[in-house]
Amino acid sequence: MSDIVCPLKRAYSLFGLEIGLGIRHKKDTDASIGRRASVRTMNHGRAGGRIKRRIDAIAEELRMQPRNVAARAVSASLPRFGLNRTRTQLLRWIGLDIGPGSLVMGPIDLTGPGDARELLSIGRDTYISAPLHIDIGAAVRIGDRINIGHDVALLTIDHEIRDGDRRCGELRGEPIRIEDGAWLGSRATILPGVTVGRGAIVAAGAVVTKDVPADTMVAGVPAKVVRQLDAPAGEQQHRRDADR
């Protein structure tokens, strides 16, 4: 018997196993079961972590504001500069606050975490040539009698500056206000926290980083005042009366 067991014992020992007359000791068996249970627990923990990460990734992928998505779909589905009243009315029906007499003439791309129904308003008799990109992380208030050219961007979201390991930090949002009578030229970019004053002009391609005074024209990157404009006739009379 020993002639048979010894070669088997030597063979099994090559794989780190020990046997005695072909029977394992109970304490070895108990220890082995404990190790296997520990390994199973660790594997279950890792699997649970992987599943949670996958669920979080899917939730991140699907995170969106349905109204913002609908605004893009509705505004882009009709031909540019055609069916403008229809497009504008459809945007009103999905919840956008657009005043009477205003027209949206092309696609509006609404991005960001905010709900356009609460944070976006467009006044009376305002014409938006479009495409228009509005990043909604804070309120965007567009006044009355405003003209907005092609490919304008209104960006309410900025990031904190971090250390060199990753410079782009946490999100922060600041509101944008476009006051009555202003004109935003094509490809102008309005950055977070900016107010464009009443009757001001932002030249094409300008990047506006700070408030624009009323009745001025700004241009350049960053935008600077390049011209003083006449105030509306009624306001000019009011100023003359005030100076007397």
C-alpha positions as CSV (number, residue, x, y, z in Angstrom):
1,M,0.0,0.0,0.0
2,S,2.8,2.4,0.9
3,D,4.4,1.6,-2.4
4,I,1.3,3.1,-4.1
5,V,0.6,6.0,-1.7
6,C,4.1,7.5,-1.7
7,P,4.4,8.1,-5.4
8,L,0.9,9.7,-5.3
9,K,1.9,11.8,-2.3
10,R,5.0,13.0,-4.2
11,A,3.0,13.8,-7.3
12,Y,0.3,15.7,-5.4
13,S,3.0,17.6,-3.5
14,L,4.1,19.1,-6.8
15,F,0.8,21.0,-6.9
16,G,1.0,22.1,-3.2
17,L,-1.3,19.4,-2.0
18,E,-0.8,16.9,0.8
19,I,-2.5,13.7,1.4
20,G,-2.2,11.0,4.1
21,L,-3.4,7.6,3.0
22,G,-5.6,9.4,0.5
23,I,-7.6,11.1,3.3
24,R,-7.4,14.9,4.2
25,H,-7.4,16.0,7.8
26,K,-10.5,17.7,9.0
27,K,-8.6,20.8,10.0
28,D,-7.1,21.1,6.5
29,T,-10.6,20.8,5.0
30,D,-12.0,23.4,7.3
31,A,-9.2,25.9,6.5
32,S,-9.6,25.2,2.8
33,I,-13.4,25.9,3.0
34,G,-12.7,29.1,4.9
35,R,-10.2,30.3,2.3
36,R,-12.7,29.5,-0.5
37,A,-15.4,31.4,1.3
38,S,-13.1,34.4,1.8
39,V,-12.2,34.4,-1.9
40,R,-15.9,34.2,-2.8
41,T,-16.7,37.1,-0.6
42,M,-13.9,39.2,-2.1
43,N,-15.1,38.3,-5.6
44,H,-18.7,39.2,-4.8
45,G,-17.5,42.6,-3.4
46,R,-15.5,43.3,-6.6
47,A,-18.4,42.2,-8.8
48,G,-20.7,44.4,-6.9
49,G,-18.3,47.4,-7.3
50,R,-18.1,46.7,-11.1
51,I,-21.9,46.5,-11.4
52,K,-22.3,49.8,-9.5
53,R,-19.7,51.5,-11.7
54,R,-21.5,50.3,-14.8
55,I,-24.9,51.4,-13.5
56,D,-23.4,54.9,-12.7
57,A,-21.9,55.0,-16.2
58,I,-25.3,54.2,-17.8
59,A,-27.0,56.8,-15.7
60,E,-24.5,59.4,-16.7
61,E,-24.9,58.5,-20.4
62,L,-28.7,58.8,-20.2
63,R,-28.7,62.0,-18.1
64,M,-30.5,64.7,-20.1
65,Q,-33.3,67.2,-19.9
66,P,-36.1,65.9,-22.1
67,R,-37.4,69.5,-22.9
68,N,-33.9,70.5,-24.1
69,V,-33.7,67.5,-26.3
70,A,-37.2,68.2,-27.7
71,A,-36.3,71.9,-28.4
72,R,-33.3,70.7,-30.6
73,A,-35.4,68.1,-32.4
74,V,-38.3,70.5,-33.1
75,S,-36.2,73.5,-34.1
76,A,-33.9,71.5,-36.4
77,S,-36.6,69.5,-38.1
78,L,-37.9,72.5,-40.1
79,P,-36.0,74.3,-42.9
80,R,-34.0,77.3,-41.8
81,F,-35.7,80.6,-42.5
82,G,-38.8,78.7,-43.4
83,L,-41.9,78.0,-41.3
84,N,-40.5,80.3,-38.6
85,R,-43.8,81.0,-37.0
86,T,-44.6,77.2,-36.9
87,R,-41.2,76.5,-35.4
88,T,-41.6,79.2,-32.7
89,Q,-45.0,78.0,-31.8
90,L,-43.8,74.4,-31.4
91,L,-41.1,75.6,-29.1
92,R,-43.7,77.4,-27.0
93,W,-45.8,74.3,-26.9
94,I,-42.9,72.3,-25.4
95,G,-42.6,74.8,-22.6
96,L,-40.2,77.6,-23.7
97,D,-41.0,81.1,-22.7
98,I,-41.0,83.1,-25.9
99,G,-42.8,86.4,-26.1
100,P,-45.3,87.5,-28.8
101,G,-43.9,88.6,-32.1
102,S,-40.5,86.8,-31.6
103,L,-39.2,84.4,-34.3
104,V,-36.8,81.5,-34.1
105,M,-35.5,80.9,-37.6
106,G,-33.3,77.8,-37.2
107,P,-32.0,75.2,-34.7
108,I,-31.6,76.0,-31.0
109,D,-29.2,73.7,-29.1
110,L,-29.9,73.7,-25.4
111,T,-27.2,71.9,-23.3
112,G,-26.3,71.8,-19.6
113,P,-28.1,70.5,-16.5
114,G,-30.7,73.3,-16.3
115,D,-34.4,73.1,-17.3
116,A,-35.1,75.6,-20.1
117,R,-38.7,76.0,-19.0
118,E,-37.4,77.6,-15.7
119,L,-34.1,79.2,-16.7
120,L,-34.7,80.5,-20.3
121,S,-36.9,83.4,-21.4
122,I,-37.1,85.3,-24.6
123,G,-39.0,88.6,-24.8
124,R,-41.2,90.3,-27.4
125,D,-40.3,91.0,-31.1
126,T,-36.9,89.2,-30.8
127,Y,-35.4,87.6,-33.9
128,I,-33.0,84.7,-33.6
129,S,-31.3,83.8,-36.9
130,A,-29.8,80.6,-35.5
131,P,-28.2,78.2,-35.0
132,L,-28.0,79.3,-31.4
133,H,-26.3,77.4,-28.6
134,I,-27.4,78.1,-25.0
135,D,-25.6,76.2,-22.3
136,I,-28.1,76.3,-19.4
137,G,-26.4,76.1,-16.0
138,A,-28.0,79.3,-14.8
139,A,-30.7,81.7,-15.9
140,V,-30.6,83.2,-19.5
141,R,-32.8,86.2,-19.9
142,I,-33.1,87.6,-23.5
143,G,-35.1,90.8,-23.6
144,D,-37.4,92.6,-26.1
145,R,-36.5,93.7,-29.7
146,I,-33.2,91.8,-29.8
147,N,-31.5,90.5,-32.9
148,I,-29.2,87.4,-32.6
149,G,-27.1,86.4,-35.6
150,H,-25.8,83.0,-36.7
151,D,-23.9,80.6,-34.5
152,V,-24.0,82.7,-31.3
153,A,-23.2,81.0,-28.1
154,L,-24.6,81.9,-24.7
155,L,-22.5,80.0,-22.1
156,T,-23.5,80.1,-18.4
157,I,-21.2,77.3,-17.3
158,D,-17.6,77.7,-16.2
159,H,-15.2,75.6,-14.3
160,E,-13.0,76.3,-11.3
161,I,-9.2,76.2,-11.9
162,R,-7.5,73.4,-10.1
163,D,-3.9,72.3,-9.8
164,G,-1.7,71.0,-12.7
165,D,-2.8,67.4,-12.3
166,R,-6.2,68.4,-13.9
167,R,-6.8,72.1,-14.4
168,C,-10.5,71.9,-15.1
169,G,-12.3,71.7,-11.8
170,E,-15.9,71.8,-10.5
171,L,-18.8,73.3,-12.6
172,R,-20.2,76.6,-11.7
173,G,-23.0,78.6,-13.4
174,E,-23.6,82.3,-13.6
175,P,-26.6,84.0,-15.3
176,I,-26.6,85.9,-18.6
177,R,-28.8,88.8,-19.4
178,I,-29.3,90.4,-22.8
179,E,-31.2,93.7,-22.3
180,D,-33.8,95.2,-24.6
181,G,-32.7,96.4,-28.1
182,A,-29.3,94.8,-28.1
183,W,-27.8,93.1,-31.2
184,L,-25.5,90.1,-31.1
185,G,-23.5,89.6,-34.3
186,S,-22.8,86.2,-35.9
187,R,-20.4,83.9,-33.9
188,A,-20.4,86.1,-30.9
189,T,-19.8,84.3,-27.6
190,I,-21.2,85.5,-24.3
191,L,-19.5,84.0,-21.2
192,P,-20.9,83.4,-17.8
193,G,-22.1,86.3,-15.6
194,V,-22.3,88.8,-18.5
195,T,-25.0,91.5,-19.0
196,V,-25.2,93.0,-22.4
197,G,-26.7,96.5,-21.8
198,R,-29.7,98.0,-23.4
199,G,-29.1,99.0,-27.1
200,A,-25.6,97.6,-27.2
201,I,-24.0,95.9,-30.1
202,V,-21.6,92.9,-29.9
203,A,-19.6,92.6,-33.1
204,A,-19.3,89.4,-35.0
205,G,-16.8,87.0,-33.6
206,A,-16.4,88.9,-30.3
207,V,-15.9,87.0,-27.0
208,V,-17.5,88.9,-24.2
209,T,-16.0,88.3,-20.8
210,K,-17.5,91.3,-18.8
211,D,-20.6,93.5,-18.9
212,V,-21.2,95.6,-21.9
213,P,-22.4,99.1,-21.2
214,A,-25.7,100.3,-22.7
215,D,-25.5,102.0,-26.1
216,T,-22.0,100.9,-26.9
217,M,-20.4,98.6,-29.5
218,V,-17.8,96.0,-28.4
219,A,-15.5,94.0,-30.6
220,G,-12.5,91.7,-30.3
221,V,-11.2,88.9,-28.1
222,P,-11.7,89.7,-25.3
223,A,-14.4,92.3,-26.3
224,K,-13.7,95.9,-25.7
225,V,-15.7,99.1,-26.3
226,V,-14.9,100.4,-29.8
227,R,-17.7,102.9,-30.3
228,Q,-20.3,104.9,-28.4
229,L,-23.8,104.7,-29.9
230,D,-26.7,107.1,-29.8
231,A,-29.3,106.4,-27.2
232,P,-33.0,106.0,-28.4
233,A,-34.7,109.3,-29.2
234,G,-36.9,109.2,-26.1
235,E,-33.9,108.5,-23.9
236,Q,-31.9,111.3,-25.4
237,Q,-34.7,113.7,-24.6
238,H,-34.9,112.4,-21.1
239,R,-31.1,112.9,-20.7
240,R,-31.3,116.5,-22.0
241,D,-34.2,117.2,-19.6
242,A,-32.1,115.8,-16.7
243,D,-29.1,118.0,-17.7
244,R,-31.1,121.3,-17.4
